[in-house]
Amino acid sequence: QVQLVESGGGLVQPGGSLRLSCAASGSIFSIGAMGWYRQAPGNQRELVASITSGGGTKYLDSVKGRFTISRDNAKKMVYLQMNSLKPEDTAVYYCKAEVYRGSWNNYWGQGTQVTVSS
């Protein structure tokens, strides 16, 4: 069994910052790419940022320069530092990880709410 648990969401004013964390646990041989997705009401889930096991990163255009993804392979954690937050960043943020347990499979966290509002 593999679990991903997100934390760090909350309510923040426009221009503020939040740091999301995601911890992977369970029977894990190896973790490949990890990523953060978000889904706002009425919208499809979209990829916000991803990071490979080697540290290569990709970002959604609208968050480039404001968000930074990082990971700690020893702790099996991935982070998303979000700065200069805007109301349009409001969504439920989900962590995803590619996990090897004899074969590769994707696992998702339960999501954490981020609300940007004055």
C-alpha positions, -999 to +999 in steps of 0.1 A: +000+000+000+012+035-009-001+067+007+005+103-003-004+129+023-005+166+014-003+195+039+002+232+039-030+245+022-051+273+036-065+308+031-040+335+020-044+371+008-035+380-028+003+384-030+009+361-002+028+328+000+021+292+009+043+261+009+027+227+002+042+195+013+035+159+002+049+128+020+049+094+004+049+063+026+043+026+024+059-002+004+080+018-021+110+005-040+115+037-060+098+070-068+100+084-103+085+117-113+064+137-088+040+165-094+014+189-082-020+192-099-049+215-091-086+215-098-109+245-094-147+241-093-160+235-128-125+230-142-105+200-153-076+190-132-044+205-145-007+199-140+009+228-121+045+216-118+064+183-120+099+172-111+118+141-122+139+119-099+169+137-112+155+172-105+143+183-139+113+205-136+083+217-157+057+244-149+023+256-160+029+288-179+007+308-155+028+299-125+063+302-139+084+326-118+060+324-089+059+287-080+089+264-073+087+226-070+114+207-051+118+172-037+137+154-010+143+118-022+156+105+011+125+117+029+102+107+000+087+142-001+078+168-027+072+205-020+055+234-038+066+269-028+039+293-040+046+330-040+027+361-053-005+341-051-035+353-071-072+346-067-071+324-098-047+301-080-076+290-058-081+253-062-077+219-045-041+209-050-032+173-054+002+155-052+010+127-076+039+103-076+051+075-100+060+046-077+078+014-085+066-017-065+075-043-090+058-022-117+053+015-121+019+030-110+006+065-103-006+074-068-025+105-057-030+123-025-063+134-011-059+170-019-054+202+001-075+234-004-057+266-013-079+297-013-065+331-023-089+359-013-089+392+005 
